[in-house]
Amino acid sequence: MLTQLQGERLPEWIAAVRADDLPSMHTFINGLERDLAAVTAGLTLPWSSGVVEGHVNRIKMIKRQMYGRAGFKLLRKRVLLAS
């Protein structure tokens, strides 16, 4: 489903998980069902924001490393130098 963009099979998979006795998976399914349309689109459409998310994750990591040490100017410099 993930690699072959078969998001239309998601309701079938959710039904199979609900039939099993896996409480932690039921919690995961509840989260998916809160915005089922978005999850289905993410599993079906060819577009991805993975590269952008990677950059955001990298910037957040740099920010966490510097927590409480300096302001935006130093963060900006570190982000630009790390690229």
CNS distance restraints for C-alpha pairs under 8 A (distance, minus, plus):
assign (resid   1 and name CA) (resid   5 and name CA) 5.68 0.50 0.50
assign (resid   1 and name CA) (resid   6 and name CA) 4.58 0.50 0.50
assign (resid   1 and name CA) (resid   7 and name CA) 6.16 0.50 0.50
assign (resid   1 and name CA) (resid   9 and name CA) 7.10 0.50 0.50
assign (resid   1 and name CA) (resid  10 and name CA) 7.80 0.50 0.50
assign (resid   1 and name CA) (resid  43 and name CA) 7.02 0.50 0.50
assign (resid   2 and name CA) (resid   6 and name CA) 6.84 0.50 0.50
assign (resid   2 and name CA) (resid   7 and name CA) 7.63 0.50 0.50
assign (resid   2 and name CA) (resid  43 and name CA) 5.97 0.50 0.50
assign (resid   5 and name CA) (resid  43 and name CA) 5.30 0.50 0.50
assign (resid   5 and name CA) (resid  44 and name CA) 4.51 0.50 0.50
assign (resid   5 and name CA) (resid  45 and name CA) 6.78 0.50 0.50
assign (resid   5 and name CA) (resid  46 and name CA) 7.34 0.50 0.50
assign (resid   6 and name CA) (resid  10 and name CA) 7.77 0.50 0.50
assign (resid   6 and name CA) (resid  43 and name CA) 6.29 0.50 0.50
assign (resid   6 and name CA) (resid  44 and name CA) 5.56 0.50 0.50
assign (resid   7 and name CA) (resid  39 and name CA) 7.89 0.50 0.50
assign (resid   7 and name CA) (resid  40 and name CA) 4.89 0.50 0.50
assign (resid   7 and name CA) (resid  41 and name CA) 6.86 0.50 0.50
assign (resid   7 and name CA) (resid  42 and name CA) 7.51 0.50 0.50
assign (resid   7 and name CA) (resid  43 and name CA) 4.46 0.50 0.50
assign (resid   7 and name CA) (resid  44 and name CA) 4.59 0.50 0.50
assign (resid   8 and name CA) (resid  40 and name CA) 6.69 0.50 0.50
assign (resid   8 and name CA) (resid  44 and name CA) 7.15 0.50 0.50
assign (resid   9 and name CA) (resid  13 and name CA) 6.43 0.50 0.50
assign (resid  10 and name CA) (resid  14 and name CA) 6.10 0.50 0.50
assign (resid  10 and name CA) (resid  40 and name CA) 6.91 0.50 0.50
assign (resid  11 and name CA) (resid  15 and name CA) 6.19 0.50 0.50
assign (resid  12 and name CA) (resid  16 and name CA) 6.40 0.50 0.50
assign (resid  13 and name CA) (resid  17 and name CA) 6.27 0.50 0.50
assign (resid  14 and name CA) (resid  18 and name CA) 6.15 0.50 0.50
assign (resid  14 and name CA) (resid  29 and name CA) 6.70 0.50 0.50
assign (resid  15 and name CA) (resid  19 and name CA) 6.33 0.50 0.50
assign (resid  16 and name CA) (resid  20 and name CA) 6.75 0.50 0.50
assign (resid  17 and name CA) (resid  22 and name CA) 7.59 0.50 0.50
assign (resid  17 and name CA) (resid  25 and name CA) 7.04 0.50 0.50
assign (resid  17 and name CA) (resid  26 and name CA) 7.15 0.50 0.50
assign (resid  18 and name CA) (resid  22 and name CA) 8.00 0.50 0.50
assign (resid  18 and name CA) (resid  26 and name CA) 6.42 0.50 0.50
assign (resid  22 and name CA) (resid  26 and name CA) 6.36 0.50 0.50
assign (resid  23 and name CA) (resid  27 and name CA) 6.43 0.50 0.50
assign (resid  24 and name CA) (resid  28 and name CA) 6.45 0.50 0.50
assign (resid  25 and name CA) (resid  29 and name CA) 6.11 0.50 0.50
assign (resid  26 and name CA) (resid  30 and name CA) 6.18 0.50 0.50
assign (resid  27 and name CA) (resid  31 and name CA) 6.52 0.50 0.50
assign (resid  28 and name CA) (resid  32 and name CA) 6.43 0.50 0.50
assign (resid  29 and name CA) (resid  33 and name CA) 6.11 0.50 0.50
assign (resid  30 and name CA) (resid  34 and name CA) 6.50 0.50 0.50
assign (resid  31 and name CA) (resid  35 and name CA) 7.59 0.50 0.50
assign (resid  32 and name CA) (resid  36 and name CA) 5.73 0.50 0.50
assign (resid  32 and name CA) (resid  39 and name CA) 6.72 0.50 0.50
assign (resid  35 and name CA) (resid  39 and name CA) 6.48 0.50 0.50
assign (resid  36 and name CA) (resid  40 and name CA) 5.98 0.50 0.50
assign (resid  37 and name CA) (resid  41 and name CA) 6.11 0.50 0.50
assign (resid  38 and name CA) (resid  42 and name CA) 6.12 0.50 0.50
assign (resid  39 and name CA) (resid  43 and name CA) 6.28 0.50 0.50
assign (resid  40 and name CA) (resid  44 and name CA) 6.06 0.50 0.50
assign (resid  41 and name CA) (resid  45 and name CA) 5.61 0.50 0.50
assign (resid  42 and name CA) (resid  47 and name CA) 7.98 0.50 0.50
assign (resid  42 and name CA) (resid  48 and name CA) 7.84 0.50 0.50
assign (resid  49 and name CA) (resid  53 and name CA) 6.16 0.50 0.50
assign (resid  50 and name CA) (resid  54 and name CA) 6.11 0.50 0.50
assign (resid  51 and name CA) (resid  55 and name CA) 6.51 0.50 0.50
assign (resid  52 and name CA) (resid  56 and name CA) 6.27 0.50 0.50
assign (resid  53 and name CA) (resid  57 and name CA) 6.04 0.50 0.50
assign (resid  54 and name CA) (resid  58 and name CA) 6.21 0.50 0.50
assign (resid  55 and name CA) (resid  59 and name CA) 6.22 0.50 0.50
assign (resid  56 and name CA) (resid  60 and name CA) 6.17 0.50 0.50
assign (resid  57 and name CA) (resid  61 and name CA) 6.20 0.50 0.50
assign (resid  58 and name CA) (resid  62 and name CA) 6.38 0.50 0.50
assign (resid  59 and name CA) (resid  63 and name CA) 6.17 0.50 0.50
assign (resid  59 and name CA) (resid  79 and name CA) 6.55 0.50 0.50
assign (resid  60 and name CA) (resid  64 and name CA) 6.10 0.50 0.50
assign (resid  61 and name CA) (resid  65 and name CA) 6.25 0.50 0.50
assign (resid  62 and name CA) (resid  66 and name CA) 6.44 0.50 0.50
assign (resid  62 and name CA) (resid  75 and name CA) 7.49 0.50 0.50
assign (resid  62 and name CA) (resid  78 and name CA) 7.63 0.50 0.50
assign (resid  62 and name CA) (resid  79 and name CA) 7.37 0.50 0.50
assign (resid  63 and name CA) (resid  67 and name CA) 6.16 0.50 0.50
assign (resid  63 and name CA) (resid  75 and name CA) 6.62 0.50 0.50
assign (resid  66 and name CA) (resid  70 and name CA) 6.98 0.50 0.50
assign (resid  66 and name CA) (resid  75 and name CA) 7.76 0.50 0.50
assign (resid  70 and name CA) (resid  74 and name CA) 6.23 0.50 0.50
assign (resid  70 and name CA) (resid  75 and name CA) 7.52 0.50 0.50
assign (resid  71 and name CA) (resid  75 and name CA) 6.59 0.50 0.50
assign (resid  72 and name CA) (resid  76 and name CA) 5.98 0.50 0.50
assign (resid  73 and name CA) (resid  77 and name CA) 6.26 0.50 0.50
assign (resid  74 and name CA) (resid  78 and name CA) 6.14 0.50 0.50
assign (resid  75 and name CA) (resid  79 and name CA) 6.13 0.50 0.50
assign (resid  76 and name CA) (resid  80 and name CA) 6.15 0.50 0.50
assign (resid  77 and name CA) (resid  81 and name CA) 6.03 0.50 0.50
assign (resid  78 and name CA) (resid  82 and name CA) 5.95 0.50 0.50
assign (resid  79 and name CA) (resid  83 and name CA) 6.56 0.50 0.50
